[in-house]
Amino acid sequence: MEREEFLSVYRHSLAHIMAKAVIEIYGKENVQYAIGPEIADGCYYDFTLPRPVSEEDIKVIEDKMREIIKRREDWTRKEVSRAEALEIFKDQKFKTELINDLPEDELITVYYTGDDFVDLCRGPHIDNSQALFQAAFQIKNVSGAYWRGDEKRDQLQRIYLFAFPSKDELKAHLTWLKEAQERDHKKIGVALDMFMFRDTAPGMAYWLPRGWTMYSQLMKYSRELQAKHDYNEISAPLINNKKLWLISGHWAHYVNNMFIVPGKTQGTEATDAVSSDETAQFSIEAEDTMAAKPMNCPNAMIEYKRTMHSYKELPIRYSEYDVLHRKEKSGQMNGLFRVQEFRQDDDHTFVTEAQIKDEIKDVISIADEIYNTFGLTYRAEFSTRPEDFMGDIESWNRAEAALKEILDEKYGEGNYEINEGDGAFYGPKIDLQIKDALGREWQCGTVQLDFQLPHNFELTYVDQDGSQKMPIVIHRAIFGSLERFIGIITEHFKGAYPFWLNPFQVAIVPIREEHNEYAKKVETALKEAGIRVEVDYSDINMRDKIKRFKNMKDPYILVLGNEEAAANEVSVNVRGSNKQVRNVPLDKFVEICTKLNKERTLELPSEF
């Protein structure tokens, strides 16, 4: 049995043990048990219980689980009819609902753990509890959950369980979790005075001066790099009339995730049809309902359509950093990782079919440069034509072949994952999954081919033979959501960002008030060189000043006294080092900082 299969059986079996333990503790008549799947690091089970699970209850449940495992009970699989299943679970409303929702021809199976606990389950499971003797598990936490994720349904108590085959693996995982908690961007963001969230704007970050400085540096870097690759930045309205979203198709497919600004007249259904004539002329008689844009693509289509284009103009690259809004459920929002307001390093490039390969190779070269700048590795995933694809199948085949050829040349055949049928309905795509310092993967970059929006907006260009042809659109982002990317790198670097990106790059600490004049000279020299500086001119203790700047993770802290002022030098405390480098000429230090900014160096040099 492969390890993944083994872990699935192992963890799923422990979920049954946990359910049995809860029933024995709280009493069968007091417990409604719902579902209990395995997850990446263990399992969980959802219940309704007579009282909230307390800290004291957690240990009782864990002890009861160990007691059940020691009974060496057999596990028995049994196929039952629908009527038999409904009889078995007649007092369990969640199980009854699940049974009634099964297709008529579904094979129904139940698993008995001993003689007194039965669960509706496809399995497989262990044969005897003895197989779990070495089980290493620990209840992670208890949280609220809605039945079937519907906030209008029953609220359940979800008990999460860490589960590993050995104590060493559980211990290693708990150590990893502790490190992950220390890297939590929500905590670091507050500690470094970067951003905050308030109830006045759920899922929308308030960027504080330090955080916005870093955010701006990230956009500056993106803009500089894109300029080298002949991207043209555009901006478009943040709120658009409903008719735009009808043309693009987002009203039918995405309206529930859009922030709507109601018009004065009654809105029409999301399934409103739009004729091609109306689409071509942009003359739909729609009411004045508006919506904040959740993506930039339709606006880019309009900007392209403003004039006729020749094949000689293509590719046309429209980059965009406008604010986007997507409505999320409150339980789905998570710091900067899942927000309702964000920006992307977005681009929509209009190409001929013959230009697809070269353009995407260039996009991947940009991704290489960006991810290398942050010391991030990544892997590629290729998603192909889904069943509900739009457009001409031959165009799809050629596009997929071009993308596969690019991936084969770049990464080697077989060195990327293929997700058959997982492409967008409008075109195949390549997703780039970056890996952080804890080994977690995050989908950031994406390159998507689109045959549908050019069709919806009836976009054309004049080909070499004088005929009208439809361009293909490449949707592209490398950072993805800038908010999410900042959350990722905050945890990756644990708040100790590279010099070029850090909100303040140098902190200056004059030892006493009489050293303030020299400190101002140093501050001026650094600022004139484009280096971001903060200075504490107060008369508080020098060590307190240094401690504050260290807590803010400034890369360099300069300590200035009589000796430094007399020699036009600085003494440098390097972030992450307990050493102080003395007698560094001021002009040399400025030169080093300038070079770090220019080269966007990842590591801090500790020798001068």
DAQUIMO-V569561 format. One record per pair of residues at least 4 apart in sequence whose ideal C-beta (glycine too) atoms are under 8 Angstrom apart, sorted by the first residue. I is the first residue (numbers start at 1). J is the second residue. D is the distance in whole Angstrom. If there is no record, write none. Layout:
# DAQUIMO-V569561
I,J,D  I,J,D
This chain:
# DAQUIMO-V569561
1,5,5  1,6,5  1,9,8  2,6,7  3,7,6  4,8,6  5,9,7  6,10,6  6,165,8  7,11,6  7,38,7  7,165,7  8,12,6  8,38,5  9,13,6  9,124,6  9,125,6  9,126,6  10,14,7  10,126,7  10,131,8  10,132,7  10,135,7  10,163,7  10,165,6  11,15,7  11,38,4  11,39,8  11,42,6  11,43,5  11,163,5  12,16,7  12,36,8  12,37,7  12,38,5  12,43,6  12,121,8  12,123,8  12,125,6  13,17,7  13,75,7  13,125,5  13,126,5  13,131,8  13,132,7  14,18,6  14,42,8  14,43,6  14,65,8  14,132,7  14,135,6  14,137,6  14,161,6  14,163,5  15,19,7  15,36,4  15,37,7  15,38,7  15,43,4  15,44,7  15,45,5  15,161,7  16,20,6  16,36,7  16,111,7  16,113,5  16,117,7  16,119,6  16,121,7  16,125,7  17,21,6  17,65,5  17,68,6  17,69,6  17,113,7  17,129,7  17,132,7  18,22,6  18,36,7  18,43,7  18,45,5  18,61,7  18,65,6  18,159,7  18,161,6  19,23,6  19,33,5  19,36,6  19,45,5  19,47,8  19,117,7  19,119,7  20,24,6  20,68,6  20,113,6  20,114,8  20,116,8  20,117,4  21,25,6  21,61,5  21,64,4  21,65,5  21,67,8  21,68,6  22,26,6  22,31,6  22,33,7  22,45,7  22,47,6  22,49,7  22,61,6  22,159,7  23,27,7  23,28,5  23,31,5  23,33,7  23,117,7  24,64,6  24,68,8  25,57,8  25,60,6  25,61,6  25,64,6  26,30,5  26,31,5  26,49,6  26,50,6  27,31,7  29,91,8  30,49,7  30,50,5  31,47,6  31,48,7  31,49,6  32,47,7  32,48,4  32,92,6  32,93,6  32,94,6  33,45,7  33,46,7  33,47,5  33,92,7  33,94,7  33,95,8  33,119,8  34,45,8  34,46,4  34,47,7  34,48,8  34,94,4  34,95,8  34,147,6  34,156,6  35,45,7  35,46,6  35,94,7  35,98,8  36,43,6  36,44,7  36,45,4  36,46,7  36,119,8  37,43,7  37,44,7  38,42,7  38,43,5  38,163,8  39,43,6  39,44,6  39,160,8  41,162,6  41,163,8  41,164,8  41,173,6  42,137,7  42,140,7  42,160,7  42,161,5  42,162,4  42,163,4  42,164,8  43,160,8  43,161,5  43,163,6  44,158,5  44,159,6  44,160,5  44,161,7  45,158,7  45,159,6  45,161,8  46,94,8  46,145,6  46,147,7  46,156,4  46,157,7  46,158,5  47,156,6  47,157,5  47,158,8  47,159,7  48,154,6  48,156,6  48,157,7  49,53,7  49,157,6  52,142,8  52,157,7  53,57,5  53,58,7  53,61,8  53,142,5  53,157,6  53,159,7  54,58,7  55,59,8  56,60,7  57,61,6  58,62,7  58,139,5  58,142,7  59,63,6  60,64,6  61,65,6  61,139,6  61,159,7  62,66,7  62,137,7  62,138,7  62,139,6  63,67,6  64,68,6  65,69,6  65,137,7  66,70,7  67,71,7  68,73,7  68,113,8  68,129,7  69,129,5  69,132,5  69,133,7  69,135,7  70,129,8  70,133,8  71,114,7  71,129,6  72,128,6  72,129,6  72,130,5  73,113,6  73,114,4  73,128,7  73,129,5  74,114,7  74,127,7  74,128,5  75,111,6  75,112,7  75,113,6  75,125,5  75,126,6  75,127,6  75,128,7  75,129,7  76,111,7  76,112,4  77,109,6  77,110,8  77,111,6  77,123,6  77,124,8  77,125,7  78,109,7  78,110,5  78,111,8  78,112,7  79,107,6  79,108,7  79,109,5  80,84,4  80,85,5  80,88,7  80,108,5  80,109,7  80,110,6  81,85,7  81,108,7  82,86,6  82,99,6  82,102,7  82,108,6  83,87,6  84,88,6  84,108,8  85,89,6  85,95,8  85,99,5  85,108,5  85,110,7  85,120,7  86,90,6  86,96,6  86,99,6  86,100,8  88,110,6  88,118,6  89,95,4  89,96,6  89,99,7  89,120,6  90,96,7  92,96,6  93,97,6  94,98,7  94,147,7  94,154,8  95,99,6  95,120,5  96,100,6  97,101,6  98,102,7  98,120,6  99,108,7  99,120,7  102,106,4  102,108,7  108,120,7  109,120,8  109,121,7  109,122,6  109,123,6  110,118,5  110,119,7  110,120,6  110,121,7  111,118,7  111,119,6  111,121,5  111,123,6  111,125,6  112,117,7  112,118,5  113,117,5  113,118,8  113,119,8  113,129,7  121,125,7  126,131,4  126,132,7  127,131,7  134,165,7  134,166,6  135,163,7  135,165,7  136,163,7  136,164,5  136,165,7  136,166,6  136,167,5  136,169,7  136,170,4  137,161,6  137,162,6  137,163,5  137,164,7  137,170,7  138,161,7  138,162,5  138,170,7  138,174,8  139,159,6  139,160,7  139,161,6  139,162,8  140,160,4  140,161,6  140,162,5  141,160,5  142,157,6  142,158,7  142,159,5  142,160,7  143,157,8  143,158,5  143,160,7  144,155,6  144,156,7  144,157,7  144,158,7  145,149,8  145,155,7  145,156,5  145,157,8  145,158,4  146,150,5  146,151,5  146,152,8  146,153,5  146,154,7  146,155,6  146,156,7  147,153,4  147,154,4  147,155,8  147,156,6  148,153,6  151,329,7  151,331,8  162,170,6  162,173,6  162,174,7  163,170,8  164,169,4  164,170,4  164,173,6  165,169,6  166,170,7  167,171,6  168,172,6  169,173,6  170,174,6  171,175,6  172,176,6  173,177,6  174,178,7  175,179,7  176,180,6  176,438,7  177,181,6  178,182,7  179,183,6  179,438,7  180,184,7  180,438,6  180,491,8  181,187,8  182,494,7  183,188,7  183,437,8  183,438,7  183,490,8  183,491,4  183,492,8  183,494,5  184,188,7  184,335,8  184,491,7  185,189,6  185,335,6  185,336,6  185,337,8  185,486,8  185,487,4  185,488,8  185,490,4  185,491,5  186,190,7  186,335,4  186,336,8  187,191,6  188,192,6  188,194,8  188,490,5  188,491,8  188,494,7  188,495,4  189,194,4  189,195,5  189,196,8  189,211,7  189,335,8  189,336,7  189,490,7  190,194,8  190,196,7  191,495,7  191,551,7  192,210,6  192,211,8  192,495,6  192,503,8  192,552,6  192,553,7  193,208,6  193,209,8  193,210,5  193,211,8  193,552,7  194,207,8  194,208,6  194,210,5  194,211,3  194,214,7  194,490,8  194,503,7  195,205,5  195,206,6  195,207,5  195,208,6  195,211,4  195,336,7  196,205,7  196,206,5  196,208,7  197,201,8  197,202,8  197,203,8  197,204,8  197,205,6  197,206,7  197,335,8  198,206,6  201,206,7  201,341,8  202,330,7  202,333,7  202,340,7  203,328,6  203,333,4  203,338,7  203,339,5  203,340,4  203,341,7  204,339,6  204,340,6  204,341,4  205,211,8  205,336,6  205,339,6  205,341,7  205,483,6  207,211,5  207,212,4  207,215,6  208,212,7  209,213,6  209,503,8  210,214,7  210,503,4  210,504,7  210,552,8  211,215,6  211,486,8  211,503,7  212,216,6  213,217,7  213,503,5  213,504,8  213,532,7  214,218,7  214,486,7  214,497,7  214,501,6  214,502,7  214,503,5  215,219,7  215,482,7  215,486,7  216,220,6  217,221,6  217,500,7  217,501,5  218,222,7  218,479,7  218,482,6  218,485,7  218,486,7  218,501,7  219,223,6  219,321,6  219,343,8  219,345,8  219,482,7  220,224,6  221,225,6  221,370,8  221,373,8  221,500,8  221,501,8  221,600,7  222,226,6  222,321,8  222,345,5  222,370,8  222,478,8  222,479,7  223,227,6  223,233,7  223,319,8  224,228,7  225,229,7  225,366,6  225,369,7  225,370,7  226,231,4  226,233,8  226,317,8  226,319,5  226,345,8  226,347,8  226,366,8  227,231,7  229,317,8  229,362,6  229,366,6  230,317,6  231,317,4  231,318,8  231,319,4  231,347,6  232,316,8  232,317,6  232,318,6  232,319,7  233,318,8  233,319,5  233,320,7  233,321,7  234,299,8  234,300,7  234,303,6  234,318,5  234,319,7  234,320,6  235,320,7  235,321,8  235,322,6  236,293,8  236,296,7  236,299,3  236,300,8  236,302,7  236,303,7  236,320,7  236,322,6  237,293,8  237,299,7  238,292,6  238,293,6  238,322,6  238,323,6  238,325,8  239,261,6  239,290,5  239,291,7  239,292,5  239,293,7  240,244,4  240,245,7  240,290,7  240,291,6  240,293,6  240,298,7  240,299,7  241,286,6  241,288,7  241,289,7  241,290,6  242,246,6  242,251,6  242,263,8  242,267,7  242,286,5  242,287,7  242,289,4  242,290,7  242,291,6  243,247,7  243,274,8  243,282,7  243,284,4  243,286,4  244,248,6  244,298,5  244,299,8  244,302,7  245,249,8  245,250,4  245,251,4  245,254,8  245,255,7  245,258,7  245,291,6  245,298,7  246,251,5  246,252,8  246,272,6  246,274,5  246,284,7  246,286,7  247,274,6  247,279,5  247,282,8  247,284,8  247,298,7  247,456,6  247,457,6  248,297,7  248,298,4  248,301,7  248,453,6  248,456,6  248,457,8  249,253,6  249,452,7  249,453,8  249,456,6  250,254,4  250,255,7  250,258,7  250,294,7  250,295,7  250,298,7  251,255,5  251,270,5  251,272,7  252,270,5  252,271,6  252,272,8  254,258,6  254,294,6  255,260,8  255,270,5  255,291,8  256,327,7  257,294,6  257,326,5  257,327,5  257,328,8  258,291,5  258,292,7  258,294,5  258,325,8  258,326,7  258,327,6  259,291,7  259,292,4  259,325,5  259,327,6  260,267,8  260,289,7  260,290,8  260,291,5  261,289,7  261,290,4  261,291,7  261,292,7  262,267,7  262,289,6  263,267,7  263,287,4  263,288,4  263,289,4  263,290,7  264,287,7  264,288,6  265,287,4  265,288,7  265,289,8  266,287,7  267,287,7  267,289,5  268,272,5  268,286,8  268,287,7  274,278,5  274,279,6  274,284,6  275,279,7  276,280,6  276,458,7  277,281,6  278,282,8  278,283,6  278,284,5  279,284,8  279,456,6  279,457,7  279,458,6  280,458,5  282,302,8  292,324,8  292,325,4  293,298,7  293,299,7  293,322,7  293,324,6  293,325,7  294,324,6  294,325,6  294,326,5  295,324,6  295,346,8  296,300,6  296,320,5  296,322,6  296,324,7  296,344,7  296,346,5  296,348,7  297,301,7  297,348,6  297,450,8  297,453,6  297,473,8  297,475,6  298,302,7  298,453,7  298,457,8  299,303,6  299,320,8  299,322,8  300,304,6  300,318,5  300,320,7  300,348,4  300,473,8  301,305,6  301,348,8  301,453,6  301,454,7  301,456,8  301,457,4  301,459,6  301,473,8  302,306,7  302,457,7  303,318,6  304,309,7  304,316,7  304,318,7  304,348,8  304,350,6  304,457,8  304,459,6  304,471,8  305,457,6  305,458,8  305,459,6  308,460,8  308,461,8  308,462,7  309,313,5  309,314,7  309,316,7  309,350,8  309,460,8  309,461,4  309,462,7  309,471,8  310,461,6  310,462,5  311,352,6  311,461,6  311,462,7  311,463,5  311,464,6  311,469,8  313,461,7  314,350,6  314,351,6  314,352,6  314,355,6  314,461,6  314,471,7  315,349,5  315,350,6  315,351,5  315,355,6  315,359,6  316,349,7  316,350,5  317,347,6  317,348,8  317,349,5  318,347,7  318,348,5  318,349,7  318,350,8  319,345,7  319,346,7  319,347,5  320,344,8  320,346,5  320,347,7  320,348,8  321,343,5  321,344,7  321,345,7  321,346,7  321,482,8  322,343,7  322,346,8  323,341,6  323,342,7  323,343,6  324,341,7  324,342,6  324,343,7  324,344,7  325,340,6  325,341,5  326,340,6  326,342,8  327,340,6  328,332,5  328,333,5  328,338,6  328,339,8  328,340,5  329,333,8  332,338,6  333,338,5  333,339,7  333,340,7  334,338,5  335,339,8  335,487,6  336,483,4  336,484,6  336,486,6  336,487,3  336,490,8  337,484,6  337,487,5  337,488,8  338,484,8  339,481,7  339,483,5  339,484,8  342,481,4  342,482,7  342,483,4  342,484,7  343,481,7  343,482,5  343,483,7  344,477,5  344,479,7  344,480,6  344,481,6  344,482,7  345,477,6  345,478,6  345,479,5  345,480,8  345,482,7  346,475,8  346,476,8  346,477,6  347,474,8  347,475,8  347,476,4  347,477,7  348,473,6  348,474,7  348,475,6  348,476,8  349,359,6  349,473,7  349,474,4  349,476,7  350,454,8  350,459,7  350,461,8  350,471,4  350,472,8  350,473,6  351,355,4  351,356,6  351,359,5  351,471,6  351,472,5  351,473,8  351,474,6  352,461,8  352,463,8  352,469,7  352,471,7  352,472,7  353,395,7  353,398,7  353,399,8  353,472,6  355,359,5  356,360,6  356,399,6  356,402,5  356,403,8  356,449,7  356,472,7  356,474,7  357,361,6  357,402,5  357,405,7  357,406,6  358,362,7  359,363,7  359,474,6  360,364,6  360,402,7  360,403,7  360,406,5  360,430,7  360,447,6  360,474,7  361,365,7  361,406,6  361,410,8  362,366,7  363,367,7  363,447,5  363,474,7  363,476,5  363,478,8  364,368,6  364,406,7  364,410,6  364,430,8  364,447,7  365,369,7  366,370,6  366,478,6  367,371,6  367,378,7  367,432,6  367,445,5  367,478,5  368,372,6  369,373,6  370,374,7  370,478,5  370,479,7  371,376,4  371,377,7  371,378,6  371,432,8  371,434,6  371,445,8  371,478,8  372,376,8  373,498,8  373,600,5  373,602,7  374,489,6  374,492,7  374,498,7  374,602,7  375,602,5  376,434,5  376,435,7  376,436,7  376,492,7  377,434,7  377,435,5  378,432,5  378,433,6  378,434,4  378,435,7  378,444,8  378,445,7  379,416,7  379,417,7  379,432,8  379,433,5  379,435,8  379,441,8  380,407,6  380,410,8  380,411,6  380,416,4  380,417,7  380,430,6  380,431,7  380,432,6  380,433,8  381,416,7  381,417,5  381,418,8  381,419,6  381,430,7  381,431,5  381,432,8  381,433,6  382,403,6  382,404,7  382,407,6  382,416,6  382,417,7  382,418,5  382,419,7  382,428,7  382,429,8  382,430,6  383,418,8  383,419,4  383,421,8  383,422,4  383,423,4  383,424,8  383,428,6  383,429,5  383,430,8  383,431,7  384,400,6  384,418,7  384,419,7  384,420,5  384,421,6  384,422,7  384,423,5  384,428,6  385,389,5  385,393,8  385,396,5  385,400,7  385,421,7  385,423,6  385,428,6  386,421,5  386,422,7  386,423,6  386,424,8  386,425,6  387,421,6  388,425,5  389,393,8  389,396,6  389,423,7  389,425,6  389,426,8  390,425,5  390,426,6  390,451,6  390,452,4  390,455,7  391,395,6  391,396,6  391,426,7  391,427,7  391,451,4  391,452,6  391,455,7  392,396,7  392,451,7  393,397,6  394,398,7  395,399,6  395,451,6  395,472,8  396,400,6  396,427,8  396,428,7  396,451,8  397,401,6  398,402,6  399,403,6  399,427,7  399,428,6  399,449,5  399,451,8  399,472,8  400,404,6  400,428,5  401,405,6  402,406,7  403,407,6  403,428,6  403,430,6  403,449,7  404,408,6  405,409,6  406,410,6  406,430,8  407,411,6  407,416,5  407,430,7  408,412,7  408,413,5  411,415,4  411,416,5  419,423,8  423,427,6  423,428,4  423,429,5  424,428,8  424,429,6  424,448,6  424,450,8  425,452,7  426,448,8  426,449,8  426,450,5  426,451,6  426,452,3  426,453,7  427,448,6  427,449,4  427,450,5  427,451,5  427,452,7  427,472,8  428,448,8  428,449,6  429,446,6  429,447,6  429,448,4  429,449,7  430,446,7  430,447,4  430,448,8  431,443,5  431,445,7  431,446,5  432,443,7  432,444,6  432,445,3  432,446,7  432,447,8  432,478,8  433,441,5  433,442,7  433,443,5  433,444,8  434,441,7  434,442,5  434,444,5  434,445,8  434,488,7  435,439,6  435,440,7  435,441,5  435,442,8  436,440,5  436,441,8  436,442,7  436,488,6  436,491,6  436,492,4  437,491,8  437,492,5  437,493,8  437,494,8  438,491,7  442,484,8  442,488,5  443,480,7  444,477,8  444,478,7  444,479,6  444,480,4  444,484,7  444,485,6  444,488,7  445,477,6  445,478,5  445,479,8  445,480,7  446,475,7  446,476,7  446,477,6  446,480,7  447,474,7  447,475,8  447,476,5  448,474,7  448,475,4  448,476,7  449,472,6  449,473,8  449,474,6  450,454,7  450,472,7  450,473,4  450,474,7  450,475,6  451,455,6  451,472,6  452,456,6  453,457,6  453,459,8  453,473,6  454,458,8  454,459,4  454,470,5  454,471,6  454,472,7  454,473,6  455,470,7  459,470,6  459,471,6  460,468,5  460,469,6  460,470,6  460,471,8  461,468,8  461,469,6  461,470,8  461,471,5  462,466,6  462,467,7  462,468,6  462,469,8  463,467,5  463,468,7  463,469,5  479,485,4  480,484,6  480,485,6  481,485,7  482,486,6  483,487,7  484,488,6  485,489,6  486,490,6  487,491,7  488,492,6  489,493,6  489,497,7  490,494,8  490,495,6  490,497,8  493,497,5  493,498,7  495,553,5  496,553,5  496,555,8  496,575,6  496,576,7  497,501,5  497,502,5  497,503,8  497,553,8  498,502,7  498,600,7  498,601,7  498,602,5  499,505,6  499,555,5  499,593,7  499,596,4  499,597,7  499,601,6  499,604,6  500,505,8  500,596,6  500,597,5  500,600,5  500,601,7  501,600,8  502,532,8  502,553,7  502,554,7  502,555,6  503,532,7  504,532,5  504,533,7  504,534,5  504,552,7  504,554,5  505,531,5  505,532,5  505,533,7  505,554,7  505,555,6  505,556,7  505,593,7  505,596,8  505,597,8  506,526,6  506,531,6  506,532,7  506,533,5  506,534,8  506,554,7  506,555,7  506,556,5  506,557,8  506,558,6  506,593,7  507,533,7  507,534,5  507,535,7  507,536,7  507,549,4  507,552,8  507,554,4  507,556,7  507,557,5  507,558,7  508,519,5  508,522,6  508,523,6  508,533,6  508,534,7  508,535,4  508,536,7  508,557,8  508,558,5  508,560,7  509,519,8  509,535,8  509,536,6  509,542,6  509,545,5  509,546,6  509,549,7  509,557,6  509,558,7  509,559,5  509,560,7  510,515,4  510,516,5  510,518,7  510,519,4  510,535,8  510,536,8  510,537,7  510,560,5  510,561,8  511,515,5  511,542,5  511,559,7  511,560,7  511,561,4  512,539,8  512,542,8  512,561,7  513,537,8  513,539,6  515,519,6  515,560,5  515,561,6  515,562,7  515,564,8  515,565,6  516,520,6  516,537,5  517,521,7  517,565,8  518,522,7  518,560,6  518,564,7  518,565,4  519,523,6  519,535,6  519,537,7  519,560,5  520,524,6  520,535,8  521,525,7  522,526,6  522,558,6  522,560,6  522,570,6  522,586,6  523,527,6  523,533,5  523,535,5  524,528,6  525,529,7  525,586,6  525,587,8  525,590,6  526,531,4  526,533,5  526,590,6  526,593,7  527,531,7  527,533,6  529,590,5  529,593,7  529,594,5  530,594,7  530,597,6  531,590,7  531,593,5  531,594,7  531,597,7  534,549,8  534,554,7  536,540,8  536,545,4  536,548,7  536,549,7  538,545,8  540,544,5  540,545,6  541,545,7  542,546,6  542,559,7  543,547,6  544,548,7  545,549,7  546,550,6  546,557,6  546,559,7  546,573,7  547,551,6  548,552,7  549,554,5  549,557,5  550,554,8  550,557,7  550,573,8  550,575,8  553,575,6  554,575,7  555,574,7  555,575,5  555,604,6  556,572,6  556,573,7  556,574,6  556,575,7  556,593,8  556,604,8  557,572,7  557,573,4  557,575,8  558,570,5  558,571,7  558,572,6  558,573,8  558,589,8  559,564,8  559,570,8  559,571,5  559,572,8  559,573,7  559,580,7  560,564,5  560,565,7  560,570,6  560,571,7  561,565,7  561,571,8  562,566,6  563,567,6  563,569,7  563,571,8  564,568,8  564,569,5  564,570,6  564,571,6  567,583,7  567,585,8  568,585,7  568,586,5  569,582,8  569,583,5  569,584,6  569,585,6  569,586,6  570,584,5  570,586,6  570,589,5  571,580,6  571,581,7  571,582,5  571,583,8  571,584,7  572,580,7  572,581,4  572,582,8  572,584,6  572,589,7  572,608,7  573,577,8  573,579,8  573,580,5  574,579,7  574,581,7  574,604,6  574,606,5  575,604,6  576,604,7  577,606,6  579,606,7  581,606,7  581,607,7  581,608,6  584,588,6  584,589,5  584,608,5  585,589,7  586,590,6  587,591,6  588,592,6  588,608,6  589,593,7  589,608,7  590,594,6  591,595,6  592,596,6  592,605,7  592,608,6  593,597,7  594,598,6  595,599,6  595,601,7  596,600,8  596,601,5  596,604,8  596,605,8  601,605,8
